[in-house]
Amino acid sequence: MSLWSNEHFSLMRNYYIMLAGIGQKAITASIVDEPWNHQTYDDYPGLVKWTKKRDGS
């Protein structure tokens, strides 16, 4: 199974439904690696891969 694939979301659906059922309305997701330069340790990498294009964007 690939991360973020339709299969991934299908497997996660029951968890999303359960969490919504107990009142969860938001999630926290790390999108960058070490956003505070290791002041708050997080053992997981960011969920977004950032790539700079040749034009700098």
mmCIF entry with sequence, helices, sheets and N, C-alpha, C, O atoms, coordinates in Angstrom:
data_MODEL
# 
_entry.id   MODEL 
# 
_entity.id                         1 
_entity.type                       polymer 
_entity.pdbx_number_of_molecules   1 
# 
_entity_poly.entity_id                      1 
_entity_poly.type                           'polypeptide(L)' 
_entity_poly.nstd_linkage                   no 
_entity_poly.nstd_monomer                   no 
_entity_poly.pdbx_seq_one_letter_code       MSLWSNEHFSLMRNYYIMLAGIGQKAITASIVDEPWNHQTYDDYPGLVKWTKKRDGS 
_entity_poly.pdbx_seq_one_letter_code_can   MSLWSNEHFSLMRNYYIMLAGIGQKAITASIVDEPWNHQTYDDYPGLVKWTKKRDGS 
_entity_poly.pdbx_strand_id                 A 
# 
loop_
_entity_poly_seq.entity_id 
_entity_poly_seq.num 
_entity_poly_seq.mon_id 
_entity_poly_seq.hetero 
1 1  MET n 
1 2  SER n 
1 3  LEU n 
1 4  TRP n 
1 5  SER n 
1 6  ASN n 
1 7  GLU n 
1 8  HIS n 
1 9  PHE n 
1 10 SER n 
1 11 LEU n 
1 12 MET n 
1 13 ARG n 
1 14 ASN n 
1 15 TYR n 
1 16 TYR n 
1 17 ILE n 
1 18 MET n 
1 19 LEU n 
1 20 ALA n 
1 21 GLY n 
1 22 ILE n 
1 23 GLY n 
1 24 GLN n 
1 25 LYS n 
1 26 ALA n 
1 27 ILE n 
1 28 THR n 
1 29 ALA n 
1 30 SER n 
1 31 ILE n 
1 32 VAL n 
1 33 ASP n 
1 34 GLU n 
1 35 PRO n 
1 36 TRP n 
1 37 ASN n 
1 38 HIS n 
1 39 GLN n 
1 40 THR n 
1 41 TYR n 
1 42 ASP n 
1 43 ASP n 
1 44 TYR n 
1 45 PRO n 
1 46 GLY n 
1 47 LEU n 
1 48 VAL n 
1 49 LYS n 
1 50 TRP n 
1 51 THR n 
1 52 LYS n 
1 53 LYS n 
1 54 ARG n 
1 55 ASP n 
1 56 GLY n 
1 57 SER n 
# 
_struct_asym.id          A 
_struct_asym.entity_id   1 
# 
_struct_conf.conf_type_id            HELX_P 
_struct_conf.id                      HELX_P1 
_struct_conf.pdbx_PDB_helix_id       AA1 
_struct_conf.beg_label_comp_id       ASN 
_struct_conf.beg_label_asym_id       A 
_struct_conf.beg_label_seq_id        6 
_struct_conf.pdbx_beg_PDB_ins_code   ? 
_struct_conf.end_label_comp_id       GLY 
_struct_conf.end_label_asym_id       A 
_struct_conf.end_label_seq_id        21 
_struct_conf.pdbx_end_PDB_ins_code   ? 
_struct_conf.beg_auth_comp_id        ASN 
_struct_conf.beg_auth_asym_id        A 
_struct_conf.beg_auth_seq_id         6 
_struct_conf.end_auth_comp_id        GLY 
_struct_conf.end_auth_asym_id        A 
_struct_conf.end_auth_seq_id         21 
_struct_conf.pdbx_PDB_helix_class    1 
_struct_conf.details                 ? 
_struct_conf.pdbx_PDB_helix_length   16 
# 
_struct_conf_type.id          HELX_P 
_struct_conf_type.criteria    ? 
_struct_conf_type.reference   ? 
# 
loop_
_atom_site.group_PDB 
_atom_site.id 
_atom_site.type_symbol 
_atom_site.label_atom_id 
_atom_site.label_alt_id 
_atom_site.label_comp_id 
_atom_site.label_asym_id 
_atom_site.label_entity_id 
_atom_site.label_seq_id 
_atom_site.pdbx_PDB_ins_code 
_atom_site.Cartn_x 
_atom_site.Cartn_y 
_atom_site.Cartn_z 
_atom_site.occupancy 
_atom_site.B_iso_or_equiv 
_atom_site.pdbx_formal_charge 
_atom_site.auth_seq_id 
_atom_site.auth_comp_id 
_atom_site.auth_asym_id 
_atom_site.auth_atom_id 
_atom_site.pdbx_PDB_model_num 
ATOM 1   N N  . MET A 1 1  ? 0.847   -1.172 0.000   1.00 0.00 ? 1  MET A N  1 
ATOM 2   C CA . MET A 1 1  ? 0.000   0.000  0.000   1.00 0.00 ? 1  MET A CA 1 
ATOM 3   C C  . MET A 1 1  ? 0.892   1.235  0.000   1.00 0.00 ? 1  MET A C  1 
ATOM 4   O O  . MET A 1 1  ? 1.870   1.299  0.745   1.00 0.00 ? 1  MET A O  1 
ATOM 5   N N  . SER A 1 2  ? 0.559   2.200  -0.823  1.00 0.00 ? 2  SER A N  1 
ATOM 6   C CA . SER A 1 2  ? 1.304   3.456  -0.891  1.00 0.00 ? 2  SER A CA 1 
ATOM 7   C C  . SER A 1 2  ? 0.659   4.495  0.019   1.00 0.00 ? 2  SER A C  1 
ATOM 8   O O  . SER A 1 2  ? -0.564  4.590  0.120   1.00 0.00 ? 2  SER A O  1 
ATOM 9   N N  . LEU A 1 3  ? 1.516   5.269  0.674   1.00 0.00 ? 3  LEU A N  1 
ATOM 10  C CA . LEU A 1 3  ? 1.038   6.357  1.519   1.00 0.00 ? 3  LEU A CA 1 
ATOM 11  C C  . LEU A 1 3  ? 0.233   7.338  0.672   1.00 0.00 ? 3  LEU A C  1 
ATOM 12  O O  . LEU A 1 3  ? 0.645   7.690  -0.433  1.00 0.00 ? 3  LEU A O  1 
ATOM 13  N N  . TRP A 1 4  ? -0.899  7.774  1.183   1.00 0.00 ? 4  TRP A N  1 
ATOM 14  C CA . TRP A 1 4  ? -1.820  8.738  0.578   1.00 0.00 ? 4  TRP A CA 1 
ATOM 15  C C  . TRP A 1 4  ? -2.557  8.180  -0.639  1.00 0.00 ? 4  TRP A C  1 
ATOM 16  O O  . TRP A 1 4  ? -3.185  8.945  -1.370  1.00 0.00 ? 4  TRP A O  1 
ATOM 17  N N  . SER A 1 5  ? -2.500  6.883  -0.873  1.00 0.00 ? 5  SER A N  1 
ATOM 18  C CA . SER A 1 5  ? -3.236  6.275  -1.986  1.00 0.00 ? 5  SER A CA 1 
ATOM 19  C C  . SER A 1 5  ? -4.708  6.100  -1.599  1.00 0.00 ? 5  SER A C  1 
ATOM 20  O O  . SER A 1 5  ? -5.075  6.269  -0.436  1.00 0.00 ? 5  SER A O  1 
ATOM 21  N N  . ASN A 1 6  ? -5.537  5.762  -2.574  1.00 0.00 ? 6  ASN A N  1 
ATOM 22  C CA . ASN A 1 6  ? -6.948  5.486  -2.280  1.00 0.00 ? 6  ASN A CA 1 
ATOM 23  C C  . ASN A 1 6  ? -7.070  4.344  -1.281  1.00 0.00 ? 6  ASN A C  1 
ATOM 24  O O  . ASN A 1 6  ? -7.938  4.370  -0.409  1.00 0.00 ? 6  ASN A O  1 
ATOM 25  N N  . GLU A 1 7  ? -6.202  3.339  -1.407  1.00 0.00 ? 7  GLU A N  1 
ATOM 26  C CA . GLU A 1 7  ? -6.225  2.214  -0.469  1.00 0.00 ? 7  GLU A CA 1 
ATOM 27  C C  . GLU A 1 7  ? -5.907  2.686  0.952   1.00 0.00 ? 7  GLU A C  1 
ATOM 28  O O  . GLU A 1 7  ? -6.535  2.241  1.912   1.00 0.00 ? 7  GLU A O  1 
ATOM 29  N N  . HIS A 1 8  ? -4.938  3.581  1.083   1.00 0.00 ? 8  HIS A N  1 
ATOM 30  C CA . HIS A 1 8  ? -4.567  4.130  2.385   1.00 0.00 ? 8  HIS A CA 1 
ATOM 31  C C  . HIS A 1 8  ? -5.761  4.829  3.026   1.00 0.00 ? 8  HIS A C  1 
ATOM 32  O O  . HIS A 1 8  ? -6.085  4.575  4.186   1.00 0.00 ? 8  HIS A O  1 
ATOM 33  N N  . PHE A 1 9  ? -6.419  5.715  2.265   1.00 0.00 ? 9  PHE A N  1 
ATOM 34  C CA . PHE A 1 9  ? -7.561  6.443  2.810   1.00 0.00 ? 9  PHE A CA 1 
ATOM 35  C C  . PHE A 1 9  ? -8.726  5.509  3.123   1.00 0.00 ? 9  PHE A C  1 
ATOM 36  O O  . PHE A 1 9  ? -9.461  5.724  4.087   1.00 0.00 ? 9  PHE A O  1 
ATOM 37  N N  . SER A 1 10 ? -8.890  4.480  2.312   1.00 0.00 ? 10 SER A N  1 
ATOM 38  C CA . SER A 1 10 ? -9.948  3.505  2.571   1.00 0.00 ? 10 SER A CA 1 
ATOM 39  C C  . SER A 1 10 ? -9.713  2.788  3.898   1.00 0.00 ? 10 SER A C  1 
ATOM 40  O O  . SER A 1 10 ? -10.650 2.587  4.671   1.00 0.00 ? 10 SER A O  1 
ATOM 41  N N  . LEU A 1 11 ? -8.471  2.405  4.162   1.00 0.00 ? 11 LEU A N  1 
ATOM 42  C CA . LEU A 1 11 ? -8.147  1.736  5.421   1.00 0.00 ? 11 LEU A CA 1 
ATOM 43  C C  . LEU A 1 11 ? -8.290  2.674  6.621   1.00 0.00 ? 11 LEU A C  1 
ATOM 44  O O  . LEU A 1 11 ? -8.630  2.226  7.716   1.00 0.00 ? 11 LEU A O  1 
ATOM 45  N N  . MET A 1 12 ? -8.037  3.952  6.429   1.00 0.00 ? 12 MET A N  1 
ATOM 46  C CA . MET A 1 12 ? -8.117  4.928  7.517   1.00 0.00 ? 12 MET A CA 1 
ATOM 47  C C  . MET A 1 12 ? -9.546  5.398  7.791   1.00 0.00 ? 12 MET A C  1 
ATOM 48  O O  . MET A 1 12 ? -9.816  5.970  8.847   1.00 0.00 ? 12 MET A O  1 
ATOM 49  N N  . ARG A 1 13 ? -10.453 5.164  6.860   1.00 0.00 ? 13 ARG A N  1 
ATOM 50  C CA . ARG A 1 13 ? -11.825 5.675  6.967   1.00 0.00 ? 13 ARG A CA 1 
ATOM 51  C C  . ARG A 1 13 ? -12.491 5.333  8.295   1.00 0.00 ? 13 ARG A C  1 
ATOM 52  O O  . ARG A 1 13 ? -13.104 6.206  8.909   1.00 0.00 ? 13 ARG A O  1 
ATOM 53  N N  . ASN A 1 14 ? -12.389 4.093  8.754   1.00 0.00 ? 14 ASN A N  1 
ATOM 54  C CA . ASN A 1 14 ? -13.026 3.712  10.018  1.00 0.00 ? 14 ASN A CA 1 
ATOM 55  C C  . ASN A 1 14 ? -12.480 4.520  11.193  1.00 0.00 ? 14 ASN A C  1 
ATOM 56  O O  . ASN A 1 14 ? -13.228 4.854  12.112  1.00 0.00 ? 14 ASN A O  1 
ATOM 57  N N  . TYR A 1 15 ? -11.194 4.837  11.172  1.00 0.00 ? 15 TYR A N  1 
ATOM 58  C CA . TYR A 1 15 ? -10.613 5.661  12.236  1.00 0.00 ? 15 TYR A CA 1 
ATOM 59  C C  . TYR A 1 15 ? -11.155 7.084  12.168  1.00 0.00 ? 15 TYR A C  1 
ATOM 60  O O  . TYR A 1 15 ? -11.467 7.687  13.194  1.00 0.00 ? 15 TYR A O  1 
ATOM 61  N N  . TYR A 1 16 ? -11.265 7.617  10.945  1.00 0.00 ? 16 TYR A N  1 
ATOM 62  C CA . TYR A 1 16 ? -11.814 8.967  10.793  1.00 0.00 ? 16 TYR A CA 1 
ATOM 63  C C  . TYR A 1 16 ? -13.246 9.028  11.322  1.00 0.00 ? 16 TYR A C  1 
ATOM 64  O O  . TYR A 1 16 ? -13.617 9.974  12.017  1.00 0.00 ? 16 TYR A O  1 
ATOM 65  N N  . ILE A 1 17 ? -14.036 8.027  10.994  1.00 0.00 ? 17 ILE A N  1 
ATOM 66  C CA . ILE A 1 17 ? -15.437 7.975  11.444  1.00 0.00 ? 17 ILE A CA 1 
ATOM 67  C C  . ILE A 1 17 ? -15.505 7.870  12.966  1.00 0.00 ? 17 ILE A C  1 
ATOM 68  O O  . ILE A 1 17 ? -16.301 8.562  13.600  1.00 0.00 ? 17 ILE A O  1 
ATOM 69  N N  . MET A 1 18 ? -14.674 7.009  13.554  1.00 0.00 ? 18 MET A N  1 
ATOM 70  C CA . MET A 1 18 ? -14.663 6.846  15.007  1.00 0.00 ? 18 MET A CA 1 
ATOM 71  C C  . MET A 1 18 ? -14.275 8.160  15.697  1.00 0.00 ? 18 MET A C  1 
ATOM 72  O O  . MET A 1 18 ? -14.929 8.575  16.654  1.00 0.00 ? 18 MET A O  1 
ATOM 73  N N  . LEU A 1 19 ? -13.224 8.805  15.217  1.00 0.00 ? 19 LEU A N  1 
ATOM 74  C CA . LEU A 1 19 ? -12.767 10.052 15.833  1.00 0.00 ? 19 LEU A CA 1 
ATOM 75  C C  . LEU A 1 19 ? -13.817 11.151 15.707  1.00 0.00 ? 19 LEU A C  1 
ATOM 76  O O  . LEU A 1 19 ? -14.043 11.905 16.654  1.00 0.00 ? 19 LEU A O  1 
ATOM 77  N N  . ALA A 1 20 ? -14.453 11.246 14.557  1.00 0.00 ? 20 ALA A N  1 
ATOM 78  C CA . ALA A 1 20 ? -15.522 12.232 14.384  1.00 0.00 ? 20 ALA A CA 1 
ATOM 79  C C  . ALA A 1 20 ? -16.679 11.931 15.330  1.00 0.00 ? 20 ALA A C  1 
ATOM 80  O O  . ALA A 1 20 ? -17.308 12.848 15.857  1.00 0.00 ? 20 ALA A O  1 
ATOM 81  N N  . GLY A 1 21 ? -16.956 10.660 15.541  1.00 0.00 ? 21 GLY A N  1 
ATOM 82  C CA . GLY A 1 21 ? -18.047 10.256 16.419  1.00 0.00 ? 21 GLY A CA 1 
ATOM 83  C C  . GLY A 1 21 ? -17.833 10.621 17.877  1.00 0.00 ? 21 GLY A C  1 
ATOM 84  O O  . GLY A 1 21 ? -18.799 10.766 18.626  1.00 0.00 ? 21 GLY A O  1 
ATOM 85  N N  . ILE A 1 22 ? -16.580 10.773 18.290  1.00 0.00 ? 22 ILE A N  1 
ATOM 86  C CA . ILE A 1 22 ? -16.307 11.166 19.678  1.00 0.00 ? 22 ILE A CA 1 
ATOM 87  C C  . ILE A 1 22 ? -15.953 12.647 19.790  1.00 0.00 ? 22 ILE A C  1 
ATOM 88  O O  . ILE A 1 22 ? -15.464 13.108 20.821  1.00 0.00 ? 22 ILE A O  1 
ATOM 89  N N  . GLY A 1 23 ? -16.212 13.390 18.694  1.00 0.00 ? 23 GLY A N  1 
ATOM 90  C CA . GLY A 1 23 ? -16.099 14.839 18.765  1.00 0.00 ? 23 GLY A CA 1 
ATOM 91  C C  . GLY A 1 23 ? -14.851 15.464 18.184  1.00 0.00 ? 23 GLY A C  1 
ATOM 92  O O  . GLY A 1 23 ? -14.697 16.684 18.247  1.00 0.00 ? 23 GLY A O  1 
ATOM 93  N N  . GLN A 1 24 ? -13.955 14.677 17.621  1.00 0.00 ? 24 GLN A N  1 
ATOM 94  C CA . GLN A 1 24 ? -12.742 15.281 17.056  1.00 0.00 ? 24 GLN A CA 1 
ATOM 95  C C  . GLN A 1 24 ? -13.102 16.072 15.816  1.00 0.00 ? 24 GLN A C  1 
ATOM 96  O O  . GLN A 1 24 ? -13.810 15.579 14.939  1.00 0.00 ? 24 GLN A O  1 
ATOM 97  N N  . LYS A 1 25 ? -12.610 17.309 15.745  1.00 0.00 ? 25 LYS A N  1 
ATOM 98  C CA . LYS A 1 25 ? -12.916 18.177 14.622  1.00 0.00 ? 25 LYS A CA 1 
ATOM 99  C C  . LYS A 1 25 ? -11.673 18.649 13.880  1.00 0.00 ? 25 LYS A C  1 
ATOM 100 O O  . LYS A 1 25 ? -11.788 19.295 12.839  1.00 0.00 ? 25 LYS A O  1 
ATOM 101 N N  . ALA A 1 26 ? -10.496 18.340 14.393  1.00 0.00 ? 26 ALA A N  1 
ATOM 102 C CA . ALA A 1 26 ? -9.256  18.803 13.764  1.00 0.00 ? 26 ALA A CA 1 
ATOM 103 C C  . ALA A 1 26 ? -8.143  17.794 14.019  1.00 0.00 ? 26 ALA A C  1 
ATOM 104 O O  . ALA A 1 26 ? -8.242  16.954 14.913  1.00 0.00 ? 26 ALA A O  1 
ATOM 105 N N  . ILE A 1 27 ? -7.087  17.890 13.223  1.00 0.00 ? 27 ILE A N  1 
ATOM 106 C CA . ILE A 1 27 ? -5.891  17.077 13.434  1.00 0.00 ? 27 ILE A CA 1 
ATOM 107 C C  . ILE A 1 27 ? -4.675  17.991 13.445  1.00 0.00 ? 27 ILE A C  1 
ATOM 108 O O  . ILE A 1 27 ? -4.728  19.112 12.939  1.00 0.00 ? 27 ILE A O  1 
ATOM 109 N N  . THR A 1 28 ? -3.603  17.519 14.011  1.00 0.00 ? 28 THR A N  1 
ATOM 110 C CA . THR A 1 28 ? -2.331  18.221 13.956  1.00 0.00 ? 28 THR A CA 1 
ATOM 111 C C  . THR A 1 28 ? -1.404  17.397 13.080  1.00 0.00 ? 28 THR A C  1 
ATOM 112 O O  . THR A 1 28 ? -1.245  16.196 13.299  1.00 0.00 ? 28 THR A O  1 
ATOM 113 N N  . ALA A 1 29 ? -0.797  18.028 12.100  1.00 0.00 ? 29 ALA A N  1 
ATOM 114 C CA . ALA A 1 29 ? 0.089   17.308 11.185  1.00 0.00 ? 29 ALA A CA 1 
ATOM 115 C C  . ALA A 1 29 ? 1.401   18.065 11.038  1.00 0.00 ? 29 ALA A C  1 
ATOM 116 O O  . ALA A 1 29 ? 1.405   19.273 10.800  1.00 0.00 ? 29 ALA A O  1 
ATOM 117 N N  . SER A 1 30 ? 2.500   17.361 11.178  1.00 0.00 ? 30 SER A N  1 
ATOM 118 C CA . SER A 1 30 ? 3.823   17.959 10.956  1.00 0.00 ? 30 SER A CA 1 
ATOM 119 C C  . SER A 1 30 ? 4.068   18.014 9.455   1.00 0.00 ? 30 SER A C  1 
ATOM 120 O O  . SER A 1 30 ? 4.089   16.979 8.789   1.00 0.00 ? 30 SER A O  1 
ATOM 121 N N  . ILE A 1 31 ? 4.254   19.224 8.917   1.00 0.00 ? 31 ILE A N  1 
ATOM 122 C CA . ILE A 1 31 ? 4.487   19.334 7.480   1.00 0.00 ? 31 ILE A CA 1 
ATOM 123 C C  . ILE A 1 31 ? 5.920   19.743 7.159   1.00 0.00 ? 31 ILE A C  1 
ATOM 124 O O  . ILE A 1 31 ? 6.301   19.777 5.989   1.00 0.00 ? 31 ILE A O  1 
ATOM 125 N N  . VAL A 1 32 ? 6.708   20.050 8.163   1.00 0.00 ? 32 VAL A N  1 
ATOM 126 C CA . VAL A 1 32 ? 8.133   20.335 7.962   1.00 0.00 ? 32 VAL A CA 1 
ATOM 127 C C  . VAL A 1 32 ? 8.931   19.563 9.003   1.00 0.00 ? 32 VAL A C  1 
ATOM 128 O O  . VAL A 1 32 ? 8.418   19.238 10.074  1.00 0.00 ? 32 VAL A O  1 
ATOM 129 N N  . ASP A 1 33 ? 10.183  19.272 8.684   1.00 0.00 ? 33 ASP A N  1 
ATOM 130 C CA . ASP A 1 33 ? 11.057  18.590 9.630   1.00 0.00 ? 33 ASP A CA 1 
ATOM 131 C C  . ASP A 1 33 ? 11.645  19.603 10.609  1.00 0.00 ? 33 ASP A C  1 
ATOM 132 O O  . ASP A 1 33 ? 12.165  20.638 10.191  1.00 0.00 ? 33 ASP A O  1 
ATOM 133 N N  . GLU A 1 34 ? 11.568  19.320 11.881  1.00 0.00 ? 34 GLU A N  1 
ATOM 134 C CA . GLU A 1 34 ? 12.130  20.139 12.958  1.00 0.00 ? 34 GLU A CA 1 
ATOM 135 C C  . GLU A 1 34 ? 11.836  21.637 12.796  1.00 0.00 ? 34 GLU A C  1 
ATOM 136 O O  . GLU A 1 34 ? 12.760  22.427 12.603  1.00 0.00 ? 34 GLU A O  1 
ATOM 137 N N  . PRO A 1 35 ? 10.566  22.032 12.872  1.00 0.00 ? 35 PRO A N  1 
ATOM 138 C CA . PRO A 1 35 ? 10.211  23.430 12.658  1.00 0.00 ? 35 PRO A CA 1 
ATOM 139 C C  . PRO A 1 35 ? 10.816  24.396 13.675  1.00 0.00 ? 35 PRO A C  1 
ATOM 140 O O  . PRO A 1 35 ? 10.966  25.581 13.378  1.00 0.00 ? 35 PRO A O  1 
ATOM 141 N N  . TRP A 1 36 ? 11.163  23.917 14.860  1.00 0.00 ? 36 TRP A N  1 
ATOM 142 C CA . TRP A 1 36 ? 11.755  24.790 15.876  1.00 0.00 ? 36 TRP A CA 1 
ATOM 143 C C  . TRP A 1 36 ? 13.193  24.384 16.181  1.00 0.00 ? 36 TRP A C  1 
ATOM 144 O O  . TRP A 1 36 ? 13.665  24.534 17.308  1.00 0.00 ? 36 TRP A O  1 
ATOM 145 N N  . ASN A 1 37 ? 13.884  23.868 15.165  1.00 0.00 ? 37 ASN A N  1 
ATOM 146 C CA . ASN A 1 37 ? 15.284  23.465 15.312  1.00 0.00 ? 37 ASN A CA 1 
ATOM 147 C C  . ASN A 1 37 ? 15.516  22.579 16.516  1.00 0.00 ? 37 ASN A C  1 
ATOM 148 O O  . ASN A 1 37 ? 16.417  22.826 17.318  1.00 0.00 ? 37 ASN A O  1 
ATOM 149 N N  . HIS A 1 38 ? 14.714  21.564 16.639  1.00 0.00 ? 38 HIS A N  1 
ATOM 150 C CA . HIS A 1 38 ? 14.883  20.524 17.655  1.00 0.00 ? 38 HIS A CA 1 
ATOM 151 C C  . HIS A 1 38 ? 14.557  20.983 19.084  1.00 0.00 ? 38 HIS A C  1 
ATOM 152 O O  . HIS A 1 38 ? 14.873  20.268 20.035  1.00 0.00 ? 38 HIS A O  1 
ATOM 153 N N  . GLN A 1 39 ? 13.939  22.146 19.257  1.00 0.00 ? 39 GLN A N  1 
ATOM 154 C CA . GLN A 1 39 ? 13.541  22.570 20.603  1.00 0.00 ? 39 GLN A CA 1 
ATOM 155 C C  . GLN A 1 39 ? 12.421  21.680 21.135  1.00 0.00 ? 39 GLN A C  1 
ATOM 156 O O  . GLN A 1 39 ? 12.319  21.445 22.339  1.00 0.00 ? 39 GLN A O  1 
ATOM 157 N N  . THR A 1 40 ? 11.597  21.198 20.239  1.00 0.00 ? 40 THR A N  1 
ATOM 158 C CA . THR A 1 40 ? 10.543  20.256 20.617  1.00 0.00 ? 40 THR A CA 1 
ATOM 159 C C  . THR A 1 40 ? 10.731  19.019 19.757  1.00 0.00 ? 40 THR A C  1 
ATOM 160 O O  . THR A 1 40 ? 10.330  19.003 18.593  1.00 0.00 ? 40 THR A O  1 
ATOM 161 N N  . TYR A 1 41 ? 11.333  17.989 20.315  1.00 0.00 ? 41 TYR A N  1 
ATOM 162 C CA . TYR A 1 41 ? 11.707  16.798 19.559  1.00 0.00 ? 41 TYR A CA 1 
ATOM 163 C C  . TYR A 1 41 ? 10.486  16.059 19.038  1.00 0.00 ? 41 TYR A C  1 
ATOM 164 O O  . TYR A 1 41 ? 9.526   15.824 19.772  1.00 0.00 ? 41 TYR A O  1 
ATOM 165 N N  . ASP A 1 42 ? 10.535  15.701 17.778  1.00 0.00 ? 42 ASP A N  1 
ATOM 166 C CA . ASP A 1 42 ? 9.494   14.898 17.149  1.00 0.00 ? 42 ASP A CA 1 
ATOM 167 C C  . ASP A 1 42 ? 10.196  13.823 16.335  1.00 0.00 ? 42 ASP A C  1 
ATOM 168 O O  . ASP A 1 42 ? 10.972  14.135 15.433  1.00 0.00 ? 42 ASP A O  1 
ATOM 169 N N  . ASP A 1 43 ? 9.933   12.576 16.643  1.00 0.00 ? 43 ASP A N  1 
ATOM 170 C CA . ASP A 1 43 ? 10.625  11.453 16.012  1.00 0.00 ? 43 ASP A CA 1 
ATOM 171 C C  . ASP A 1 43 ? 10.113  11.145 14.610  1.00 0.00 ? 43 ASP A C  1 
ATOM 172 O O  . ASP A 1 43 ? 10.621  10.233 13.958  1.00 0.00 ? 43 ASP A O  1 
ATOM 173 N N  . TYR A 1 44 ? 9.123   11.886 14.137  1.00 0.00 ? 44 TYR A N  1 
ATOM 174 C CA . TYR A 1 44 ? 8.523   11.588 12.843  1.00 0.00 ? 44 TYR A CA 1 
ATOM 175 C C  . TYR A 1 44 ? 8.878   12.664 11.827  1.00 0.00 ? 44 TYR A C  1 
ATOM 176 O O  . TYR A 1 44 ? 8.902   13.848 12.164  1.00 0.00 ? 44 TYR A O  1 
ATOM 177 N N  . PRO A 1 45 ? 9.152   12.267 10.590  1.00 0.00 ? 45 PRO A N  1 
ATOM 178 C CA . PRO A 1 45 ? 9.461   13.266 9.556   1.00 0.00 ? 45 PRO A CA 1 
ATOM 179 C C  . PRO A 1 45 ? 8.200   14.017 9.145   1.00 0.00 ? 45 PRO A C  1 
ATOM 180 O O  . PRO A 1 45 ? 7.084   13.575 9.415   1.00 0.00 ? 45 PRO A O  1 
ATOM 181 N N  . GLY A 1 46 ? 8.392   15.155 8.490   1.00 0.00 ? 46 GLY A N  1 
ATOM 182 C CA . GLY A 1 46 ? 7.261   15.917 7.988   1.00 0.00 ? 46 GLY A CA 1 
ATOM 183 C C  . GLY A 1 46 ? 6.463   15.112 6.973   1.00 0.00 ? 46 GLY A C  1 
ATOM 184 O O  . GLY A 1 46 ? 7.005   14.215 6.325   1.00 0.00 ? 46 GLY A O  1 
ATOM 185 N N  . LEU A 1 47 ? 5.185   15.426 6.832   1.00 0.00 ? 47 LEU A N  1 
ATOM 186 C CA . LEU A 1 47 ? 4.312   14.705 5.917   1.00 0.00 ? 47 LEU A CA 1 
ATOM 187 C C  . LEU A 1 47 ? 4.358   15.255 4.498   1.00 0.00 ? 47 LEU A C  1 
ATOM 188 O O  . LEU A 1 47 ? 3.807   14.645 3.582   1.00 0.00 ? 47 LEU A O  1 
ATOM 189 N N  . VAL A 1 48 ? 5.009   16.402 4.306   1.00 0.00 ? 48 VAL A N  1 
ATOM 190 C CA . VAL A 1 48 ? 5.071   17.038 2.999   1.00 0.00 ? 48 VAL A CA 1 
ATOM 191 C C  . VAL A 1 48 ? 6.524   17.103 2.555   1.00 0.00 ? 48 VAL A C  1 
ATOM 192 O O  . VAL A 1 48 ? 7.397   17.502 3.326   1.00 0.00 ? 48 VAL A O  1 
ATOM 193 N N  . LYS A 1 49 ? 6.783   16.709 1.308   1.00 0.00 ? 49 LYS A N  1 
ATOM 194 C CA . LYS A 1 49 ? 8.128   16.844 0.749   1.00 0.00 ? 49 LYS A CA 1 
ATOM 195 C C  . LYS A 1 49 ? 8.160   18.153 -0.032  1.00 0.00 ? 49 LYS A C  1 
ATOM 196 O O  . LYS A 1 49 ? 7.409   18.331 -0.991  1.00 0.00 ? 49 LYS A O  1 
ATOM 197 N N  . TRP A 1 50 ? 9.028   19.061 0.381   1.00 0.00 ? 50 TRP A N  1 
ATOM 198 C CA . TRP A 1 50 ? 9.133   20.372 -0.244  1.00 0.00 ? 50 TRP A CA 1 
ATOM 199 C C  . TRP A 1 50 ? 10.238  20.324 -1.295  1.00 0.00 ? 50 TRP A C  1 
ATOM 200 O O  . TRP A 1 50 ? 11.336  19.844 -1.017  1.00 0.00 ? 50 TRP A O  1 
ATOM 201 N N  . THR A 1 51 ? 9.957   20.817 -2.494  1.00 0.00 ? 51 THR A N  1 
ATOM 202 C CA . THR A 1 51 ? 10.927  20.822 -3.583  1.00 0.00 ? 51 THR A CA 1 
ATOM 203 C C  . THR A 1 51 ? 10.964  22.208 -4.202  1.00 0.00 ? 51 THR A C  1 
ATOM 204 O O  . THR A 1 51 ? 9.937   22.730 -4.638  1.00 0.00 ? 51 THR A O  1 
ATOM 205 N N  . LYS A 1 52 ? 12.159  22.807 -4.241  1.00 0.00 ? 52 LYS A N  1 
ATOM 206 C CA . LYS A 1 52 ? 12.307  24.123 -4.861  1.00 0.00 ? 52 LYS A CA 1 
ATOM 207 C C  . LYS A 1 52 ? 12.576  23.937 -6.350  1.00 0.00 ? 52 LYS A C  1 
ATOM 208 O O  . LYS A 1 52 ? 13.409  23.120 -6.741  1.00 0.00 ? 52 LYS A O  1 
ATOM 209 N N  . LYS A 1 53 ? 11.868  24.697 -7.172  1.00 0.00 ? 53 LYS A N  1 
ATOM 210 C CA . LYS A 1 53 ? 12.047  24.637 -8.621  1.00 0.00 ? 53 LYS A CA 1 
ATOM 211 C C  . LYS A 1 53 ? 13.247  25.482 -9.041  1.00 0.00 ? 53 LYS A C  1 
ATOM 212 O O  . LYS A 1 53 ? 13.755  26.282 -8.255  1.00 0.00 ? 53 LYS A O  1 
ATOM 213 N N  . ARG A 1 54 ? 13.694  25.304 -10.270 1.00 0.00 ? 54 ARG A N  1 
ATOM 214 C CA . ARG A 1 54 ? 14.848  26.060 -10.775 1.00 0.00 ? 54 ARG A CA 1 
ATOM 215 C C  . ARG A 1 54 ? 14.622  27.570 -10.719 1.00 0.00 ? 54 ARG A C  1 
ATOM 216 O O  . ARG A 1 54 ? 15.565  28.334 -10.516 1.00 0.00 ? 54 ARG A O  1 
ATOM 217 N N  . ASP A 1 55 ? 13.369  27.997 -10.899 1.00 0.00 ? 55 ASP A N  1 
ATOM 218 C CA . ASP A 1 55 ? 13.082  29.433 -10.892 1.00 0.00 ? 55 ASP A CA 1 
ATOM 219 C C  . ASP A 1 55 ? 12.965  30.002 -9.480  1.00 0.00 ? 55 ASP A C  1 
ATOM 220 O O  . ASP A 1 55 ? 12.661  31.182 -9.306  1.00 0.00 ? 55 ASP A O  1 
ATOM 221 N N  . GLY A 1 56 ? 13.206  29.163 -8.471  1.00 0.00 ? 56 GLY A N  1 
ATOM 222 C CA . GLY A 1 56 ? 13.183  29.622 -7.089  1.00 0.00 ? 56 GLY A CA 1 
ATOM 223 C C  . GLY A 1 56 ? 11.839  29.486 -6.403  1.00 0.00 ? 56 GLY A C  1 
ATOM 224 O O  . GLY A 1 56 ? 11.739  29.690 -5.193  1.00 0.00 ? 56 GLY A O  1 
ATOM 225 N N  . SER A 1 57 ? 10.809  29.146 -7.152  1.00 0.00 ? 57 SER A N  1 
ATOM 226 C CA . SER A 1 57 ? 9.481   29.009 -6.539  1.00 0.00 ? 57 SER A CA 1 
ATOM 227 C C  . SER A 1 57 ? 9.319   27.661 -5.883  1.00 0.00 ? 57 SER A C  1 
ATOM 228 O O  . SER A 1 57 ? 8.265   27.372 -5.317  1.00 0.00 ? 57 SER A O  1 
# 
